[in-house]
Amino acid sequence: MSRGFVKDGDQEEIPYVPPRAFLPPGVANYVTQRGYNELLAEKQALIHERESLSDDNENDQRVSGNYINSKLMQLEDRIQSARIIKLSEQPHNEVRFGATVKLIAEGTNENQTLQLTGVDEANISKGKISFISPLARALSNKKVGDKVVFKRAKDEVVYLIGDISYSE
C-alpha cells in the first residue's frame, strides 16, 4: 500500500540503535576469552529480553522487538568476526593484546594499571583500554623498563613500564 493511504498515527516508530564501539574497517576484531564470553552473555540477555516482552500493546511490542533484533544483529556481527587471542600464548616480556601494564608517570610517580582489550571490552573505569586507542598503540611492543611518551591534547606524559602480565 502506498504511504499516501496511511494515517499519521499508523506509522510505526523506527527505533534508533546506537552503533557498537568503533572498529575501523579492515581491523581484526581481537577479543580476550573473557570479552568473548561477555559478548555471548549479552546475546543471551537480549534474547531473554525479547522473549519476555509484554504483549499488552502490540505496537509497543513490535517496536521493542525491532530494537532488540537490531541490537542482536550488530552483536552477532561482532561475535562472528571475533578473533580470540589466547593470553597464555602472548610474549610475556612485551606489551601485546591482552597485556595488563603497570605504568609509572615520570615526575609524579603515579601508578596506573591498564589492560589492552578488544573494543567491546574497553572500559576506562575498569582499567581496560581498546587495543586501537592511541595509548595502547604507544605501549605496544614495549618491555619492562621502557619509557613511552604519550602526547595528549595540551601536553605529553612520559610513562615508565613497571610491569607486564597476562591473565584471563
C-alpha positions as CSV (number, residue, x, y, z in Angstrom):
1,M,0.0,0.0,0.0
2,S,1.3,3.5,-0.8
3,R,2.3,5.6,2.2
4,G,-0.2,8.2,1.0
5,F,-3.0,5.9,2.3
6,V,-1.6,5.5,5.8
7,K,-2.8,7.7,8.6
8,D,0.0,9.6,10.5
9,G,-0.9,7.7,13.7
10,D,-0.4,4.4,11.9
11,Q,3.2,4.9,11.1
12,E,5.5,2.7,13.1
13,E,8.2,4.4,15.1
14,I,11.6,3.3,13.9
15,P,13.9,2.8,16.9
16,Y,17.4,4.2,16.8
17,V,20.0,1.7,17.8
18,P,23.3,3.3,18.7
19,P,26.3,1.7,17.0
20,R,28.7,-0.6,19.0
21,A,32.2,0.6,19.9
22,F,34.0,1.8,16.8
23,L,36.2,-0.8,15.0
24,P,37.8,0.6,11.8
25,P,37.2,-1.3,8.6
26,G,39.8,-3.9,7.9
27,V,41.0,-4.1,11.6
28,A,40.6,-7.5,13.1
29,N,38.1,-7.8,16.0
30,Y,40.5,-9.1,18.7
31,V,38.9,-10.2,21.9
32,T,40.1,-11.9,25.1
33,Q,38.3,-15.1,26.1
34,R,36.6,-13.0,28.9
35,G,35.5,-10.5,26.3
36,Y,34.1,-13.2,24.0
37,N,32.2,-14.7,26.9
38,E,30.7,-11.3,27.7
39,L,29.5,-10.9,24.1
40,L,27.8,-14.3,24.3
41,A,26.2,-13.4,27.7
42,E,25.0,-10.1,26.2
43,K,23.4,-12.1,23.3
44,Q,21.6,-14.4,25.8
45,A,20.3,-11.4,27.8
46,L,18.9,-9.8,24.7
47,I,17.2,-13.0,23.6
48,H,15.7,-13.4,27.0
49,E,14.6,-9.7,26.9
50,R,13.0,-10.2,23.5
51,E,11.2,-13.4,24.7
52,S,9.9,-11.5,27.9
53,L,8.3,-8.6,26.0
54,S,4.8,-7.9,27.3
55,D,2.1,-8.4,24.7
56,D,-0.2,-5.7,26.3
57,N,0.3,-3.3,23.4
58,E,1.1,-4.9,20.0
59,N,2.6,-1.8,18.6
60,D,4.9,-1.3,21.6
61,Q,5.9,-5.0,21.4
62,R,6.7,-4.7,17.7
63,V,8.9,-1.5,18.2
64,S,10.7,-3.0,21.2
65,G,11.2,-6.3,19.3
66,N,12.6,-4.4,16.3
67,Y,15.0,-2.5,18.6
68,I,16.2,-5.7,20.3
69,N,16.5,-7.5,16.9
70,S,18.7,-4.6,15.6
71,K,20.9,-4.8,18.6
72,L,21.2,-8.6,18.2
73,M,22.2,-8.1,14.5
74,Q,25.0,-5.8,15.5
75,L,26.1,-8.1,18.3
76,E,26.0,-11.1,16.1
77,D,28.4,-9.4,13.6
78,R,30.8,-8.8,16.4
79,I,30.6,-12.4,17.6
80,Q,31.1,-13.8,14.1
81,S,34.1,-11.6,13.5
82,A,35.7,-12.1,16.9
83,R,39.2,-13.5,17.0
84,I,40.0,-14.8,20.4
85,I,43.6,-14.2,21.5
86,K,44.9,-16.7,24.0
87,L,46.8,-14.6,26.5
88,S,48.9,-17.6,27.6
89,E,50.4,-17.5,24.1
90,Q,51.4,-13.9,24.1
91,P,55.1,-13.0,24.7
92,H,55.1,-12.2,28.4
93,N,58.1,-9.8,28.2
94,E,56.3,-7.5,25.8
95,V,53.2,-5.4,25.7
96,R,50.7,-7.0,23.3
97,F,47.0,-7.5,23.1
98,G,45.6,-8.6,26.4
99,A,48.6,-7.4,28.5
100,T,48.0,-5.7,31.8
101,V,50.5,-3.0,32.1
102,K,51.6,-1.1,35.2
103,L,52.6,2.5,34.2
104,I,54.5,4.9,36.3
105,A,54.2,8.6,35.3
106,E,57.5,10.3,35.2
107,G,57.8,13.2,37.5
108,T,54.8,12.3,39.7
109,N,55.5,8.6,40.2
110,E,51.7,8.0,40.0
111,N,50.9,4.4,39.2
112,Q,48.2,3.3,36.7
113,T,47.3,-0.2,35.7
114,L,45.7,-0.8,32.3
115,Q,44.8,-3.8,30.2
116,L,44.8,-3.7,26.4
117,T,41.5,-5.3,25.3
118,G,39.0,-5.5,22.4
119,V,36.9,-2.5,21.5
120,D,33.7,-4.0,23.1
121,E,35.6,-4.8,26.3
122,A,37.2,-1.4,26.8
123,N,36.0,0.4,29.9
124,I,38.4,3.0,31.3
125,S,36.6,2.9,34.7
126,K,37.8,-0.7,34.9
127,G,41.2,0.0,33.6
128,K,40.6,-1.5,30.2
129,I,41.6,0.3,27.0
130,S,40.9,-0.7,23.4
131,F,43.9,-2.1,21.6
132,I,43.3,0.6,18.9
133,S,43.4,3.5,21.3
134,P,46.4,5.9,20.9
135,L,47.8,4.9,24.3
136,A,47.6,1.2,23.6
137,R,49.3,1.7,20.2
138,A,52.1,3.7,22.0
139,L,52.5,0.9,24.6
140,S,52.6,-2.0,22.1
141,N,55.8,-4.0,21.8
142,K,57.4,-2.2,24.7
143,K,59.1,-4.0,27.6
144,V,59.5,-3.5,31.3
145,G,61.8,-0.5,31.9
146,D,61.0,1.1,28.6
147,K,59.7,4.7,28.5
148,V,56.7,5.7,26.5
149,V,56.0,9.3,25.5
150,F,52.2,9.8,25.2
151,K,51.1,13.0,23.6
152,R,47.8,14.4,24.8
153,A,45.9,17.5,23.5
154,K,47.8,20.1,25.6
155,D,50.9,18.2,26.8
156,E,52.7,14.9,26.9
157,V,53.2,12.3,29.6
158,V,56.2,10.1,29.9
159,Y,55.4,6.7,31.3
160,L,57.8,4.0,32.6
161,I,56.6,0.5,32.1
162,G,56.8,-1.0,35.5
163,D,55.3,-4.5,34.9
164,I,53.6,-6.6,32.3
165,S,51.4,-9.5,33.0
166,Y,48.8,-11.7,31.2
167,S,45.9,-13.3,32.9
168,E,42.4,-14.3,31.8
